[in-house]
Amino acid sequence: MELNNSLYSSFEMLTKLMSTNVSSNHLFAVLLVVGLATLYFACRRKVHIYLIDFNCFCPPSSYRLPKAMFEENNYFDDMEQEAVDFQSKISAKSGFSDETSIPPSLAQIPKSKALTFALEEAELIMYSAIKDLLQKTKINPKSIDIVITISSIFCPTPSLSSMVVNNFKMRSNIMSFHLSGMGCSAGIIAVGLAKDLLRVHRNSLALIVSTETLSLNWYTGKVPSMLLTNCLFRMGGSAILMSSKVQDKHKAKYELKHIVRTINAYDDQSYACVYQDVDPESKEGVSISKNIVNVCGDVLKKNIASLGPLVLPWREQFLYVVSIIYHKLWSRRTGIYTPKFNRAFEHFCIHSGGRAVIQAIEKNLKLRREDVEPSKMTLYRFGNTSSSSIWYELSYIEAKGRMKYGDRVWQIAFGSGFKCNSAVWKCLGDVKPDTTTAWRDTIHTYPIDILGTR
């Protein structure tokens, strides 16, 4: 609109000048100004960011980790009985099925932890997810301009992004990045990075690859807060293809509308909530604090405070502001109004970090059971796959045939730091269920009654 108005004014002025007696020098100056003005406003034109497609890795059935096998492995690994009992207790409450997976090296007795196994795991997940995505989208690897890989703890040399470039023989001038230490929320951080790069480098394609290897990160000690990671994290990964090309709109699934990032690293309790450390026996592990649910709630409120004005209808924003004013000035016994986010979004992808976190968000945001169904089912089928979990959830919604034109999706992810990041997408067309997704063989059996979804 701004461009059209400026062009109209420029041409109107040019027409008037041409109808009067002006010198050729003056006319040339006017033409130059008009040309520069047109170029300026054309450059300011908004760049739309599209999600062409994505793909999630589905581990082979031979990689499954049934609960009975999980307990048996802990016992035969010479782990103290107290640690075995603790993990068994957490596993029973985790909301996992017997279908979650770990790499073969961790299924051995005793477990084998080596760099070669970690590299094999990363290669299997990344290359499989990327290969299937490129086949679906019919994209030549050499046409990709940006590669972003994600793995918080496993950071080999050369980097994972270099491994991808090498395996798929991409161009020498490709922009490659690797995000480490960013936790489970890194998937949205990568989307934000891709968005910024795609806006600067217009008419480009960006590939995001998200995974978290377990082979070197399985904790073998006895500290309860570190043992939690063994009970929560499972094998998985995803590949996402984004574009800033106007011509890709017709084949893209979604358009990115908003990215909102919040970090509470200034607060010591939040900062230490998820922390990589060594135990008294010098064994490495990631410690998860008991306060994680409260920390999640605090950072989520701040994230919502920034996201709400961008997405909520005016009525919901008005009721929220009025309730805050009333609460502060007149009655502190009166609770603050919780906006109805169902009026802003049709679908929710809440990071499947754990059953308690999902239930807390469901309660605090007053979501319906169907709103949290994708998160609970992803946790049940695949476990916590770190930064890729929100893509398994989006894949679940698509596999169920629920994604329609104009639907809005809210992806929420939490990570160490402590961070809460949100991404908002708008569907560009009815999405038909795909028979090649990670849910292809089991989607008809979901939702599962055991999680109270039905």
Beta strands, then each sheet from edge to edge (+ up, - down):
strand 1: 50-56
strand 2: 146-150
strand 3: 175-179
strand 4: 205-211
strand 5: 237-243
strand 6: 254-263
strand 7: 274-278
strand 8: 284-288
strand 9: 347-350
strand 10: 408-415
strand 11: 419-427
sheet 1: 3+ 2+ 4+ 5- 1+ 6- 11+ 10- 9-
sheet 2: 7+ 8-
end
